[in-house]
Amino acid sequence: MAQGSFKHSVLRETALFVVLLFVGFVIAPIAIYWIGPEVLGEFGGAGYADFFGTLSARVRTGDIVAWFFILSPYLALQALRLTWFAWRITGGATN
């Protein structure tokens, strides 16, 4: 029974990683491209295709900043999970 639970957990975490990788590689760049000019200024390229091409080229070459951007939805979720875990372990606000 414990092995089935482990397989279920691995499958769930893998699916979560794949979904959040999709969000980081497809959805987040769209949001950044639309919202970015208001916050960061104009992108110096020739539209979204150029923006996405630049991002994907940087991912393919192993640029750590691009990979951090792509993985940021998953990393943010893990940070929240660790915070929640620490909160539970320390007893919350009872200190």
N, C-alpha and C positions, 0 to 999 in steps of 0.2 A: 504494500500500500504506500509506503514512504517513497518508493521509486516512482510510482505513478504521480505522486504529488510533486516530486522533483521535476519530472518530465513536463508536467503541466506548468510549473513555474518557469522553466526554461523556455517553453513555447510562448508563454504569455510575455516574458521579457523580450524575447526575440521579436515578436509581433509589435510590441511597443517601440522597440528600437527602430524597426523598419518604418513604422508609421511616422515617428518623429524625425527620422532621417529624410523621409519624403517631405515633411513639413519644412525642414531646414533647407532642402535643396530646391524645392519647387515653390512652396507658399511664401516662405520668408523673403526670398529675393523679389517676388512680386510686390509684397508689402513695402519692402525697403525702396524699391524703385518708385512706387507711387508716393510714399510719404517722405522719402529721403530729400527731395528738393526743398521741402518746407523746413526740414530740420538741419540737413547737412549742406544744402546748396545744390546747384545743378551738377549732374553727372556729366563728365566730359566725354561722352561717347555719342554714338549715333542711334540712340533708342534702346529699348529693352533688350533686343537681340544682342547688341554689343555689350550691354551690362552683363547679361547672363553668360555670354561667351567668355568674357573676361573672368567672371567668377569660376566657371567650370574649367577654364584653362589653368587657373591658379590651383584649383583642387587637384587637377591631374598632375601638376608639377610638385605637389606636396607642400604648398604654402600653408604654414601652420595657422595663420590668421584666417584664411579661407576655410580651413577645416574646422577651426573653432566656431566660425559663423555657421557652418553647415550642421555641426553637432550641438549648437547652443540650445535648441529645444530639449534635447535629451539630457544635456548637462544641467539645464535649469530644473528639470523634473527631478534629477538625482539630488541636486542641492536641496530642493524642497523636501524630498524624502529623508535625507540625512538630518535636516533641521527638525523635522517632525519626530524622527527617531530619538534625537538628542533631547528634545522637549519631553518625550515620554519617559526616557531613561532617568532624567534628572528630576522628574516629578512635576514638571510644568512650572507654574508660578507660585508654588508653595514655599519656596525658599525665602 
